[in-house]
Amino acid sequence: MYYNKAICDVYIGTGAGKKLMEEIENAKRSVKVVSPFLSPFLVKKLINLHYNNINVQLITMDTIEDFYGDRQRNIHQLIIQDRTIDKEAEELRLKWRKRKRLLLYLVIVGILVTCAIAFMYQDRLILLGIMPLVPVWTLVRSYTSKIKNAKIYQYTYRQLFPFKVFTTPTSNSYPHRFIHGKMYLIDDEIAYLGSLNFTGGGTQKNYETRIRIADGKAIKELVTEFKTLFYNEDYQEKCLTEWGRELYLEPAN
C-alpha cells in the first residue's frame, strides 16, 4: 500500500516501545500485531488482553523466540486441543474386552481342569489336552492388541484468538517473501510502524525507529492492509493440526 501526507509522531532511540505498550495495555476494543519476532512475555500480554475481552489478532513468522527449544512456550498457549470420543469405536472396544475376558476364562478353566485330571490319573500325557487351547490363547492376544491400539479419542485443534504463523521461505523459488514489517493497531484508531519487533529488545533496549499515527484516513488504509495480509493465501502458514500434534500427546484410548 502507499499513503501520502499522513499526520504522525516520530521517535528514534531506545525505549521506542514504551508508549506503544502503554496504549496496547489500555486498549478498549482491539489490538492487531504484525511482527516477525515475538518474546514469550509479550505473547502473554496478548493472552491477557484476550481474556479481558479485547479482540486480538496476530501475524508473525515461525521465528518466534519460543518456537523451538525448552523455553516457556507462551505462543503454544494460543493452540487449544479438543478431544471427542468416537462412540462406535468405544462400543467396539467394549465388545472386544468382553470377548477377551470370556476366552481368557476358558483358557484358565481349561488349563486347571486338564492339570487336575492329569494329577488325578498321574498321567502327563493328559496335559496334551491343553493344546486345543493354543488357538484360543492366540485370540486372547489378538484382542489384547486390538484393545491397546483402538483409537477411541479424536483430536482437533483451535486457536485461542485469530493468528497467523507464516513459514520462513527456504529458497528464492518460494512464492512469498519473509514478512519483516512491523505494524501495531490499537482500537483501529492508533497505529505504530517502525523497526521495533514485539520483543523485549525491540520495545525496550534496542535503538529503534517508530512512528505513531492517529490520522483517520491512514488508519483506515492500514486496517485494510492488515486484513489483506491476514487472509493472503499466497503466504504459506504452519498447519494448525500439525503444530498441535507437535505440542500435545494424542493417547489412542
Residue, then its C-alpha position, 0 to 999 in steps of 0.5 A: m500500500y502507499y499513503n501520502k501526507a499522513i499526520c504522525d509522531v516520530y521517535i528514534g532511540t531506545g525505549a521506542g516501545k514504551k508508549l506503544m505498550e502503554e496504549i496496547e495495555n489500555a486498549k478498549r476494543s482491539v489490538k492487531v500485531v504484525s511482527p516477525f519476532l515475538s518474546p514469550f512475555l509479550v505473547k502473554k500480554l496478548i493472552n491477557l488482553h484476550y481474556n479481558n475481552i479485547n479482540v486480538q489478532l496476530i501475524t508473525m513468522d515461525t521465528i518466534e523466540d519460543f518456537y523451538g527449544d525448552r523455553q516457556r512456550n507462551i505462543h503454544q498457549l494460543i493452540i487449544q486441543d479438543r478431544t471427542i470420543d468416537k462412540e462406535a469405536e468405544e462400543l467396539r472396544l467394549k465388545w472386544r474386552k468382553r470377548k477377551r475376558l470370556l476366552l481368557y476364562l476358558v483358557i484358565v478353566g481349561i488349563l486347571v481342569t486338564c492339570a487336575i485330571a492329569f494329577m488325578y490319573q498321574d498321567r502327563l500325557i493328559l496335559l496334551g489336552i491343553m493344546p486345543l487351547v493354543p488357538v484360543w490363547t492366540l485370540v486372547r492376544s489378538y484382542t489384547s492388541k486390538i484393545k491397546n491400539a483402538k483409537i477411541y479419542q479424536y483430536t482437533y485443534r483451535q486457536l485461542f484468538p485469530f493468528k497467523v504463523f507464516t513459514t520462513p521461505t527456504s529458497n528464492s523459488y518460494p512464492h512469498r517473501f519473509i514478512h519483516g514489517k512491523m505494524y501495531l493497531i490499537d482500537d483501529e484508531i492508533a497505529y505504530l510502524g517502525s523497526l521495533n519487533f514485539t520483543g523485549g529488545g525491540t520495545q525496550k533496549n534496542y535503538e529503534t525507529r517508530i512512528r505513531i499515527a492517529d490520522g483517520k484516513a491512514i488508519k483506515e488504509l492500514v486496517t485494510e492492509f492488515k486484513t489483506l495480509f491476514y487472509n493472503e493465501d499466497y503466504q504459506e502458514k504452519c498447519l494448525t493440526e500439525w503444530g498441535r500434534e507437535l505440542y500435545l500427546e494424542p493417547a489412542n484410548 
